[in-house]
Amino acid sequence: MSDNAEEGIARIQAAAAKSQGAQGDGLQNNQDRGIVYLNERNLIFVFSIAFIGLIIVWATASSPFVLYGSFTSAVLLIILWGAARIKRIKRIAQGRQRQAEEWKS
């Protein structure tokens, strides 16, 4: 997606959030979601660089300790990342449930 399209989408979302200003902190919520999205993009970038580094280590290492140690650390990091994603998904689901309960009342 081009920068202009992303900017247009952001402007529309900001205008919609600003129009909800009388009902709450729509603009602040929109900015918070944008920050979370940028944080996720940065994290994916860091993981990509780490994965490329891991492939280089596996291709060039001759010591079995380095190979098995890096493999073990990669497995542990994947498990930790998965646990963090599951917690995030649960947190989002709880937030949506609270929002749905507010709409009902």
Residue, then its C-alpha position, 0 to 999 in steps of 0.5 A: m500500500s502506498d504512503n498516500a493510501e495509508e495517509g488517506i485511511a488514517r485521515i478518514q479514521a481520525a475524522a471518524a474518531k474525532s466525530q465520536g469525541a462527544q461519546g468518548d476518547g475516540l481519537q485517543n483510542n484510534q491513536d493507541r491502535g496505531i501505536v500498537y500497530l507500529n509496535e507490531r511492525n517493529l517487532i516483526f522487523v526485529f524477528s526477521i533480522a534475528f531469523i536471518g542471523l540464526i540462519i547464518v549461524w546455522a550455516t556457518a557454525s561448526s560447534p555442536f554447542v552453538l548449533y544446538g544452543s541456538f536451536t534451543s533458544a529459537v524454540l524457546l523464543i517461539i514458545l514465548w512469542g506464541a504465549a504473548r500472542i495468545k495473551r494479546i488475543k485474549r486481551i483483545a477479546q475481553g476488550r471487545q466483550r466489554q465494548a459489546e456489553e456497553w453497547k447493550s446497556 
